[in-house]
Amino acid sequence: MPDANGDSVPDVWTVRSDGSVRFYAGGRTVLSGSGTEIIAPASHWKTRIAIG
């Protein structure tokens, strides 16, 4: 995964079962919290196998 927030640590993008897309800023030790919702739940995201 690329570094989307400029801290030189790869970040994670996920698609949740409700179809929402979330961003998790990578950290040197852990991914924290429930991420930031980037795209609200949408049915077309439920059928995607991967992003990127």
PDBQT receptor file of N, H, CA, C and O in Angstrom, charges set to zero:
ATOM      1  N   MET A   1       0.837  -1.178   0.000  1.00  0.00    +0.000 N 
ATOM      2  CA  MET A   1       0.000   0.000   0.000  1.00  0.00    +0.000 C 
ATOM      3  C   MET A   1       0.882   1.241   0.000  1.00  0.00    +0.000 C 
ATOM      4  O   MET A   1       1.954   1.249   0.606  1.00  0.00    +0.000 OA
ATOM      5  N   PRO A   2       0.436   2.273  -0.670  1.00  0.00    +0.000 N 
ATOM      6  CA  PRO A   2       1.211   3.515  -0.666  1.00  0.00    +0.000 C 
ATOM      7  C   PRO A   2       1.019   4.298   0.636  1.00  0.00    +0.000 C 
ATOM      8  O   PRO A   2       0.132   4.015   1.442  1.00  0.00    +0.000 OA
ATOM      9  N   ASP A   3       1.879   5.281   0.800  1.00  0.00    +0.000 N 
ATOM     10  H   ASP A   3       2.600   5.512   0.146  1.00  0.00    +0.000 HD
ATOM     11  CA  ASP A   3       1.783   6.200   1.936  1.00  0.00    +0.000 C 
ATOM     12  C   ASP A   3       0.925   7.388   1.504  1.00  0.00    +0.000 C 
ATOM     13  O   ASP A   3       1.383   8.233   0.736  1.00  0.00    +0.000 OA
ATOM     14  N   ALA A   4      -0.303   7.459   1.986  1.00  0.00    +0.000 N 
ATOM     15  H   ALA A   4      -0.676   6.772   2.610  1.00  0.00    +0.000 HD
ATOM     16  CA  ALA A   4      -1.227   8.510   1.559  1.00  0.00    +0.000 C 
ATOM     17  C   ALA A   4      -1.136   9.782   2.393  1.00  0.00    +0.000 C 
ATOM     18  O   ALA A   4      -1.585  10.840   1.953  1.00  0.00    +0.000 OA
ATOM     19  N   ASN A   5      -0.562   9.695   3.592  1.00  0.00    +0.000 N 
ATOM     20  H   ASN A   5      -0.197   8.835   3.949  1.00  0.00    +0.000 HD
ATOM     21  CA  ASN A   5      -0.544  10.878   4.452  1.00  0.00    +0.000 C 
ATOM     22  C   ASN A   5       0.851  11.475   4.667  1.00  0.00    +0.000 C 
ATOM     23  O   ASN A   5       1.014  12.373   5.493  1.00  0.00    +0.000 OA
ATOM     24  N   GLY A   6       1.849  10.989   3.937  1.00  0.00    +0.000 N 
ATOM     25  H   GLY A   6       1.716  10.259   3.266  1.00  0.00    +0.000 HD
ATOM     26  CA  GLY A   6       3.170  11.610   3.943  1.00  0.00    +0.000 C 
ATOM     27  C   GLY A   6       4.061  11.347   5.137  1.00  0.00    +0.000 C 
ATOM     28  O   GLY A   6       5.013  12.096   5.356  1.00  0.00    +0.000 OA
ATOM     29  N   ASP A   7       3.789  10.297   5.931  1.00  0.00    +0.000 N 
ATOM     30  H   ASP A   7       3.016   9.689   5.753  1.00  0.00    +0.000 HD
ATOM     31  CA  ASP A   7       4.648  10.024   7.087  1.00  0.00    +0.000 C 
ATOM     32  C   ASP A   7       5.658   8.904   6.823  1.00  0.00    +0.000 C 
ATOM     33  O   ASP A   7       6.320   8.438   7.750  1.00  0.00    +0.000 OA
ATOM     34  N   SER A   8       5.779   8.473   5.574  1.00  0.00    +0.000 N 
ATOM     35  H   SER A   8       5.242   8.851   4.821  1.00  0.00    +0.000 HD
ATOM     36  CA  SER A   8       6.723   7.419   5.147  1.00  0.00    +0.000 C 
ATOM     37  C   SER A   8       6.381   6.038   5.668  1.00  0.00    +0.000 C 
ATOM     38  O   SER A   8       7.230   5.147   5.649  1.00  0.00    +0.000 OA
ATOM     39  N   VAL A   9       5.152   5.838   6.134  1.00  0.00    +0.000 N 
ATOM     40  H   VAL A   9       4.462   6.561   6.149  1.00  0.00    +0.000 HD
ATOM     41  CA  VAL A   9       4.679   4.535   6.596  1.00  0.00    +0.000 C 
ATOM     42  C   VAL A   9       3.480   4.157   5.733  1.00  0.00    +0.000 C 
ATOM     43  O   VAL A   9       2.555   4.959   5.607  1.00  0.00    +0.000 OA
ATOM     44  N   PRO A  10       3.462   2.953   5.129  1.00  0.00    +0.000 N 
ATOM     45  CA  PRO A  10       2.314   2.560   4.302  1.00  0.00    +0.000 C 
ATOM     46  C   PRO A  10       1.007   2.628   5.089  1.00  0.00    +0.000 C 
ATOM     47  O   PRO A  10       0.967   2.330   6.283  1.00  0.00    +0.000 OA
ATOM     48  N   ASP A  11      -0.053   3.023   4.401  1.00  0.00    +0.000 N 
ATOM     49  H   ASP A  11      -0.020   3.265   3.431  1.00  0.00    +0.000 HD
ATOM     50  CA  ASP A  11      -1.372   3.136   5.005  1.00  0.00    +0.000 C 
ATOM     51  C   ASP A  11      -2.281   2.042   4.472  1.00  0.00    +0.000 C 
ATOM     52  O   ASP A  11      -1.953   1.385   3.485  1.00  0.00    +0.000 OA
ATOM     53  N   VAL A  12      -3.419   1.844   5.119  1.00  0.00    +0.000 N 
ATOM     54  H   VAL A  12      -3.686   2.378   5.921  1.00  0.00    +0.000 HD
ATOM     55  CA  VAL A  12      -4.338   0.773   4.738  1.00  0.00    +0.000 C 
ATOM     56  C   VAL A  12      -5.697   1.365   4.380  1.00  0.00    +0.000 C 
ATOM     57  O   VAL A  12      -6.222   2.226   5.085  1.00  0.00    +0.000 OA
ATOM     58  N   TRP A  13      -6.252   0.886   3.272  1.00  0.00    +0.000 N 
ATOM     59  H   TRP A  13      -5.826   0.185   2.700  1.00  0.00    +0.000 HD
ATOM     60  CA  TRP A  13      -7.607   1.235   2.843  1.00  0.00    +0.000 C 
ATOM     61  C   TRP A  13      -8.436  -0.039   2.940  1.00  0.00    +0.000 C 
ATOM     62  O   TRP A  13      -7.983  -1.104   2.522  1.00  0.00    +0.000 OA
ATOM     63  N   THR A  14      -9.637   0.057   3.481  1.00  0.00    +0.000 N 
ATOM     64  H   THR A  14     -10.005   0.923   3.821  1.00  0.00    +0.000 HD
ATOM     65  CA  THR A  14     -10.489  -1.122   3.604  1.00  0.00    +0.000 C 
ATOM     66  C   THR A  14     -11.874  -0.843   3.055  1.00  0.00    +0.000 C 
ATOM     67  O   THR A  14     -12.327   0.300   3.006  1.00  0.00    +0.000 OA
ATOM     68  N   VAL A  15     -12.533  -1.907   2.647  1.00  0.00    +0.000 N 
ATOM     69  H   VAL A  15     -12.166  -2.836   2.687  1.00  0.00    +0.000 HD
ATOM     70  CA  VAL A  15     -13.948  -1.837   2.279  1.00  0.00    +0.000 C 
ATOM     71  C   VAL A  15     -14.679  -2.698   3.297  1.00  0.00    +0.000 C 
ATOM     72  O   VAL A  15     -14.430  -3.899   3.400  1.00  0.00    +0.000 OA
ATOM     73  N   ARG A  16     -15.582  -2.077   4.048  1.00  0.00    +0.000 N 
ATOM     74  H   ARG A  16     -15.784  -1.101   3.964  1.00  0.00    +0.000 HD
ATOM     75  CA  ARG A  16     -16.317  -2.803   5.075  1.00  0.00    +0.000 C 
ATOM     76  C   ARG A  16     -17.507  -3.527   4.462  1.00  0.00    +0.000 C 
ATOM     77  O   ARG A  16     -17.889  -3.254   3.324  1.00  0.00    +0.000 OA
ATOM     78  N   SER A  17     -18.080  -4.435   5.207  1.00  0.00    +0.000 N 
ATOM     79  H   SER A  17     -17.769  -4.657   6.131  1.00  0.00    +0.000 HD
ATOM     80  CA  SER A  17     -19.199  -5.232   4.694  1.00  0.00    +0.000 C 
ATOM     81  C   SER A  17     -20.419  -4.384   4.345  1.00  0.00    +0.000 C 
ATOM     82  O   SER A  17     -21.263  -4.820   3.563  1.00  0.00    +0.000 OA
ATOM     83  N   ASP A  18     -20.527  -3.175   4.914  1.00  0.00    +0.000 N 
ATOM     84  H   ASP A  18     -19.841  -2.821   5.550  1.00  0.00    +0.000 HD
ATOM     85  CA  ASP A  18     -21.659  -2.300   4.575  1.00  0.00    +0.000 C 
ATOM     86  C   ASP A  18     -21.398  -1.503   3.292  1.00  0.00    +0.000 C 
ATOM     87  O   ASP A  18     -22.264  -0.745   2.854  1.00  0.00    +0.000 OA
ATOM     88  N   GLY A  19     -20.223  -1.664   2.691  1.00  0.00    +0.000 N 
ATOM     89  H   GLY A  19     -19.520  -2.280   3.047  1.00  0.00    +0.000 HD
ATOM     90  CA  GLY A  19     -19.882  -0.968   1.454  1.00  0.00    +0.000 C 
ATOM     91  C   GLY A  19     -19.173   0.353   1.667  1.00  0.00    +0.000 C 
ATOM     92  O   GLY A  19     -18.910   1.064   0.698  1.00  0.00    +0.000 OA
ATOM     93  N   SER A  20     -18.851   0.708   2.914  1.00  0.00    +0.000 N 
ATOM     94  H   SER A  20     -19.064   0.130   3.702  1.00  0.00    +0.000 HD
ATOM     95  CA  SER A  20     -18.116   1.950   3.151  1.00  0.00    +0.000 C 
ATOM     96  C   SER A  20     -16.619   1.702   2.966  1.00  0.00    +0.000 C 
ATOM     97  O   SER A  20     -16.121   0.600   3.197  1.00  0.00    +0.000 OA
ATOM     98  N   VAL A  21     -15.920   2.748   2.545  1.00  0.00    +0.000 N 
ATOM     99  H   VAL A  21     -16.324   3.643   2.357  1.00  0.00    +0.000 HD
ATOM    100  CA  VAL A  21     -14.470   2.679   2.362  1.00  0.00    +0.000 C 
ATOM    101  C   VAL A  21     -13.836   3.481   3.485  1.00  0.00    +0.000 C 
ATOM    102  O   VAL A  21     -14.209   4.628   3.729  1.00  0.00    +0.000 OA
ATOM    103  N   ARG A  22     -12.867   2.866   4.172  1.00  0.00    +0.000 N 
ATOM    104  H   ARG A  22     -12.564   1.934   3.973  1.00  0.00    +0.000 HD
ATOM    105  CA  ARG A  22     -12.213   3.517   5.308  1.00  0.00    +0.000 C 
ATOM    106  C   ARG A  22     -10.712   3.579   5.101  1.00  0.00    +0.000 C 
ATOM    107  O   ARG A  22     -10.117   2.716   4.455  1.00  0.00    +0.000 OA
ATOM    108  N   PHE A  23     -10.116   4.616   5.663  1.00  0.00    +0.000 N 
ATOM    109  H   PHE A  23     -10.600   5.317   6.188  1.00  0.00    +0.000 HD
ATOM    110  CA  PHE A  23      -8.679   4.857   5.605  1.00  0.00    +0.000 C 
ATOM    111  C   PHE A  23      -8.101   4.702   7.004  1.00  0.00    +0.000 C 
ATOM    112  O   PHE A  23      -8.624   5.265   7.965  1.00  0.00    +0.000 OA
ATOM    113  N   TYR A  24      -7.024   3.940   7.112  1.00  0.00    +0.000 N 
ATOM    114  H   TYR A  24      -6.599   3.483   6.331  1.00  0.00    +0.000 HD
ATOM    115  CA  TYR A  24      -6.310   3.759   8.373  1.00  0.00    +0.000 C 
ATOM    116  C   TYR A  24      -4.875   4.235   8.157  1.00  0.00    +0.000 C 
ATOM    117  O   TYR A  24      -4.131   3.664   7.360  1.00  0.00    +0.000 OA
ATOM    118  N   ALA A  25      -4.499   5.290   8.879  1.00  0.00    +0.000 N 
ATOM    119  H   ALA A  25      -5.104   5.754   9.527  1.00  0.00    +0.000 HD
ATOM    120  CA  ALA A  25      -3.119   5.776   8.781  1.00  0.00    +0.000 C 
ATOM    121  C   ALA A  25      -2.202   4.764   9.447  1.00  0.00    +0.000 C 
ATOM    122  O   ALA A  25      -2.388   4.426  10.616  1.00  0.00    +0.000 OA
ATOM    123  N   GLY A  26      -1.225   4.285   8.717  1.00  0.00    +0.000 N 
ATOM    124  H   GLY A  26      -1.073   4.559   7.768  1.00  0.00    +0.000 HD
ATOM    125  CA  GLY A  26      -0.275   3.323   9.277  1.00  0.00    +0.000 C 
ATOM    126  C   GLY A  26       0.604   4.001  10.307  1.00  0.00    +0.000 C 
ATOM    127  O   GLY A  26       0.919   5.185  10.191  1.00  0.00    +0.000 OA
ATOM    128  N   GLY A  27       0.991   3.251  11.300  1.00  0.00    +0.000 N 
ATOM    129  H   GLY A  27       0.735   2.289  11.395  1.00  0.00    +0.000 HD
ATOM    130  CA  GLY A  27       1.894   3.763  12.324  1.00  0.00    +0.000 C 
ATOM    131  C   GLY A  27       3.099   2.847  12.426  1.00  0.00    +0.000 C 
ATOM    132  O   GLY A  27       3.107   1.755  11.858  1.00  0.00    +0.000 OA
ATOM    133  N   ARG A  28       4.082   3.277  13.127  1.00  0.00    +0.000 N 
ATOM    134  H   ARG A  28       4.075   4.164  13.589  1.00  0.00    +0.000 HD
ATOM    135  CA  ARG A  28       5.283   2.450  13.255  1.00  0.00    +0.000 C 
ATOM    136  C   ARG A  28       5.022   1.194  14.080  1.00  0.00    +0.000 C 
ATOM    137  O   ARG A  28       5.768   0.220  13.972  1.00  0.00    +0.000 OA
ATOM    138  N   THR A  29       3.972   1.203  14.904  1.00  0.00    +0.000 N 
ATOM    139  H   THR A  29       3.366   1.994  14.992  1.00  0.00    +0.000 HD
ATOM    140  CA  THR A  29       3.708   0.024  15.730  1.00  0.00    +0.000 C 
ATOM    141  C   THR A  29       2.322  -0.569  15.509  1.00  0.00    +0.000 C 
ATOM    142  O   THR A  29       2.181  -1.791  15.563  1.00  0.00    +0.000 OA
ATOM    143  N   VAL A  30       1.298   0.234  15.264  1.00  0.00    +0.000 N 
ATOM    144  H   VAL A  30       1.412   1.227  15.220  1.00  0.00    +0.000 HD
ATOM    145  CA  VAL A  30      -0.072  -0.283  15.164  1.00  0.00    +0.000 C 
ATOM    146  C   VAL A  30      -0.937   0.565  14.249  1.00  0.00    +0.000 C 
ATOM    147  O   VAL A  30      -0.600   1.703  13.921  1.00  0.00    +0.000 OA
ATOM    148  N   LEU A  31      -2.051  -0.012  13.847  1.00  0.00    +0.000 N 
ATOM    149  H   LEU A  31      -2.325  -0.936  14.114  1.00  0.00    +0.000 HD
ATOM    150  CA  LEU A  31      -3.137   0.747  13.225  1.00  0.00    +0.000 C 
ATOM    151  C   LEU A  31      -4.141   0.981  14.335  1.00  0.00    +0.000 C 
ATOM    152  O   LEU A  31      -4.498   0.051  15.059  1.00  0.00    +0.000 OA
ATOM    153  N   SER A  32      -4.595   2.200  14.475  1.00  0.00    +0.000 N 
ATOM    154  H   SER A  32      -4.306   2.955  13.888  1.00  0.00    +0.000 HD
ATOM    155  CA  SER A  32      -5.476   2.466  15.612  1.00  0.00    +0.000 C 
ATOM    156  C   SER A  32      -6.884   2.857  15.174  1.00  0.00    +0.000 C 
ATOM    157  O   SER A  32      -7.112   3.328  14.060  1.00  0.00    +0.000 OA
ATOM    158  N   GLY A  33      -7.815   2.643  16.097  1.00  0.00    +0.000 N 
ATOM    159  H   GLY A  33      -7.630   2.261  17.003  1.00  0.00    +0.000 HD
ATOM    160  CA  GLY A  33      -9.189   3.094  15.920  1.00  0.00    +0.000 C 
ATOM    161  C   GLY A  33      -9.951   2.405  14.815  1.00  0.00    +0.000 C 
ATOM    162  O   GLY A  33      -9.558   1.349  14.318  1.00  0.00    +0.000 OA
ATOM    163  N   SER A  34     -11.054   3.032  14.442  1.00  0.00    +0.000 N 
ATOM    164  H   SER A  34     -11.373   3.890  14.846  1.00  0.00    +0.000 HD
ATOM    165  CA  SER A  34     -11.924   2.436  13.421  1.00  0.00    +0.000 C 
ATOM    166  C   SER A  34     -11.713   3.060  12.052  1.00  0.00    +0.000 C 
ATOM    167  O   SER A  34     -12.516   2.848  11.144  1.00  0.00    +0.000 OA
ATOM    168  N   GLY A  35     -10.655   3.818  11.897  1.00  0.00    +0.000 N 
ATOM    169  H   GLY A  35     -10.002   3.991  12.635  1.00  0.00    +0.000 HD
ATOM    170  CA  GLY A  35     -10.354   4.427  10.620  1.00  0.00    +0.000 C 
ATOM    171  C   GLY A  35     -11.241   5.634  10.345  1.00  0.00    +0.000 C 
ATOM    172  O   GLY A  35     -12.120   5.976  11.135  1.00  0.00    +0.000 OA
ATOM    173  N   THR A  36     -10.988   6.268   9.205  1.00  0.00    +0.000 N 
ATOM    174  H   THR A  36     -10.274   5.990   8.563  1.00  0.00    +0.000 HD
ATOM    175  CA  THR A  36     -11.754   7.426   8.779  1.00  0.00    +0.000 C 
ATOM    176  C   THR A  36     -12.593   7.031   7.586  1.00  0.00    +0.000 C 
ATOM    177  O   THR A  36     -12.072   6.535   6.587  1.00  0.00    +0.000 OA
ATOM    178  N   GLU A  37     -13.900   7.250   7.687  1.00  0.00    +0.000 N 
ATOM    179  H   GLU A  37     -14.323   7.653   8.499  1.00  0.00    +0.000 HD
ATOM    180  CA  GLU A  37     -14.767   6.902   6.561  1.00  0.00    +0.000 C 
ATOM    181  C   GLU A  37     -14.511   7.886   5.426  1.00  0.00    +0.000 C 
ATOM    182  O   GLU A  37     -14.686   9.093   5.591  1.00  0.00    +0.000 OA
ATOM    183  N   ILE A  38     -14.096   7.364   4.273  1.00  0.00    +0.000 N 
ATOM    184  H   ILE A  38     -13.954   6.384   4.139  1.00  0.00    +0.000 HD
ATOM    185  CA  ILE A  38     -13.809   8.181   3.101  1.00  0.00    +0.000 C 
ATOM    186  C   ILE A  38     -15.011   8.188   2.161  1.00  0.00    +0.000 C 
ATOM    187  O   ILE A  38     -15.353   9.223   1.588  1.00  0.00    +0.000 OA
ATOM    188  N   ILE A  39     -15.645   7.035   2.006  1.00  0.00    +0.000 N 
ATOM    189  H   ILE A  39     -15.368   6.195   2.472  1.00  0.00    +0.000 HD
ATOM    190  CA  ILE A  39     -16.839   6.903   1.168  1.00  0.00    +0.000 C 
ATOM    191  C   ILE A  39     -17.920   6.234   1.998  1.00  0.00    +0.000 C 
ATOM    192  O   ILE A  39     -17.703   5.173   2.584  1.00  0.00    +0.000 OA
ATOM    193  N   ALA A  40     -19.084   6.863   2.041  1.00  0.00    +0.000 N 
ATOM    194  H   ALA A  40     -19.260   7.724   1.565  1.00  0.00    +0.000 HD
ATOM    195  CA  ALA A  40     -20.213   6.316   2.798  1.00  0.00    +0.000 C 
ATOM    196  C   ALA A  40     -20.652   4.982   2.193  1.00  0.00    +0.000 C 
ATOM    197  O   ALA A  40     -20.322   4.685   1.045  1.00  0.00    +0.000 OA
ATOM    198  N   PRO A  41     -21.390   4.183   2.953  1.00  0.00    +0.000 N 
ATOM    199  CA  PRO A  41     -21.854   2.895   2.436  1.00  0.00    +0.000 C 
ATOM    200  C   PRO A  41     -22.514   3.033   1.059  1.00  0.00    +0.000 C 
ATOM    201  O   PRO A  41     -23.383   3.878   0.843  1.00  0.00    +0.000 OA
ATOM    202  N   ALA A  42     -22.072   2.175   0.141  1.00  0.00    +0.000 N 
ATOM    203  H   ALA A  42     -21.366   1.488   0.316  1.00  0.00    +0.000 HD
ATOM    204  CA  ALA A  42     -22.608   2.157  -1.219  1.00  0.00    +0.000 C 
ATOM    205  C   ALA A  42     -22.579   0.720  -1.724  1.00  0.00    +0.000 C 
ATOM    206  O   ALA A  42     -21.576   0.026  -1.558  1.00  0.00    +0.000 OA
ATOM    207  N   SER A  43     -23.656   0.274  -2.332  1.00  0.00    +0.000 N 
ATOM    208  H   SER A  43     -24.470   0.838  -2.467  1.00  0.00    +0.000 HD
ATOM    209  CA  SER A  43     -23.771  -1.130  -2.717  1.00  0.00    +0.000 C 
ATOM    210  C   SER A  43     -22.709  -1.575  -3.722  1.00  0.00    +0.000 C 
ATOM    211  O   SER A  43     -22.298  -2.735  -3.692  1.00  0.00    +0.000 OA
ATOM    212  N   HIS A  44     -22.253  -0.687  -4.610  1.00  0.00    +0.000 N 
ATOM    213  H   HIS A  44     -22.587   0.255  -4.634  1.00  0.00    +0.000 HD
ATOM    214  CA  HIS A  44     -21.267  -1.126  -5.610  1.00  0.00    +0.000 C 
ATOM    215  C   HIS A  44     -19.913  -1.477  -4.998  1.00  0.00    +0.000 C 
ATOM    216  O   HIS A  44     -19.155  -2.241  -5.596  1.00  0.00    +0.000 OA
ATOM    217  N   TRP A  45     -19.590  -0.937  -3.817  1.00  0.00    +0.000 N 
ATOM    218  H   TRP A  45     -20.206  -0.316  -3.332  1.00  0.00    +0.000 HD
ATOM    219  CA  TRP A  45     -18.329  -1.298  -3.174  1.00  0.00    +0.000 C 
ATOM    220  C   TRP A  45     -18.372  -2.703  -2.578  1.00  0.00    +0.000 C 
ATOM    221  O   TRP A  45     -17.322  -3.309  -2.363  1.00  0.00    +0.000 OA
ATOM    222  N   LYS A  46     -19.545  -3.222  -2.313  1.00  0.00    +0.000 N 
ATOM    223  H   LYS A  46     -20.398  -2.730  -2.488  1.00  0.00    +0.000 HD
ATOM    224  CA  LYS A  46     -19.651  -4.566  -1.716  1.00  0.00    +0.000 C 
ATOM    225  C   LYS A  46     -19.166  -5.653  -2.651  1.00  0.00    +0.000 C 
ATOM    226  O   LYS A  46     -18.827  -6.743  -2.190  1.00  0.00    +0.000 OA
ATOM    227  N   THR A  47     -19.119  -5.393  -3.954  1.00  0.00    +0.000 N 
ATOM    228  H   THR A  47     -19.394  -4.507  -4.328  1.00  0.00    +0.000 HD
ATOM    229  CA  THR A  47     -18.704  -6.412  -4.915  1.00  0.00    +0.000 C 
ATOM    230  C   THR A  47     -17.250  -6.263  -5.355  1.00  0.00    +0.000 C 
ATOM    231  O   THR A  47     -16.792  -7.032  -6.200  1.00  0.00    +0.000 OA
ATOM    232  N   ARG A  48     -16.525  -5.318  -4.822  1.00  0.00    +0.000 N 
ATOM    233  H   ARG A  48     -16.897  -4.693  -4.136  1.00  0.00    +0.000 HD
ATOM    234  CA  ARG A  48     -15.131  -5.111  -5.215  1.00  0.00    +0.000 C 
ATOM    235  C   ARG A  48     -14.235  -6.084  -4.460  1.00  0.00    +0.000 C 
ATOM    236  O   ARG A  48     -14.402  -6.304  -3.260  1.00  0.00    +0.000 OA
ATOM    237  N   ILE A  49     -13.302  -6.650  -5.170  1.00  0.00    +0.000 N 
ATOM    238  H   ILE A  49     -13.167  -6.471  -6.145  1.00  0.00    +0.000 HD
ATOM    239  CA  ILE A  49     -12.371  -7.604  -4.568  1.00  0.00    +0.000 C 
ATOM    240  C   ILE A  49     -11.156  -6.874  -3.981  1.00  0.00    +0.000 C 
ATOM    241  O   ILE A  49     -10.610  -7.290  -2.959  1.00  0.00    +0.000 OA
ATOM    242  N   ALA A  50     -10.745  -5.800  -4.626  1.00  0.00    +0.000 N 
ATOM    243  H   ALA A  50     -11.189  -5.462  -5.456  1.00  0.00    +0.000 HD
ATOM    244  CA  ALA A  50      -9.566  -5.047  -4.168  1.00  0.00    +0.000 C 
ATOM    245  C   ALA A  50      -9.668  -3.594  -4.607  1.00  0.00    +0.000 C 
ATOM    246  O   ALA A  50     -10.415  -3.249  -5.523  1.00  0.00    +0.000 OA
ATOM    247  N   ILE A  51      -8.906  -2.763  -3.934  1.00  0.00    +0.000 N 
ATOM    248  H   ILE A  51      -8.300  -3.043  -3.190  1.00  0.00    +0.000 HD
ATOM    249  CA  ILE A  51      -8.787  -1.370  -4.346  1.00  0.00    +0.000 C 
ATOM    250  C   ILE A  51      -7.298  -1.124  -4.627  1.00  0.00    +0.000 C 
ATOM    251  O   ILE A  51      -6.427  -1.708  -3.982  1.00  0.00    +0.000 OA
ATOM    252  N   GLY A  52      -7.033  -0.269  -5.576  1.00  0.00    +0.000 N 
ATOM    253  H   GLY A  52      -7.741   0.206  -6.099  1.00  0.00    +0.000 HD
ATOM    254  CA  GLY A  52      -5.639   0.108  -5.823  1.00  0.00    +0.000 C 
ATOM    255  C   GLY A  52      -5.066  -0.370  -7.096  1.00  0.00    +0.000 C 
ATOM    256  O   GLY A  52      -3.901  -0.101  -7.388  1.00  0.00    +0.000 OA
TER     257      GLY A  52
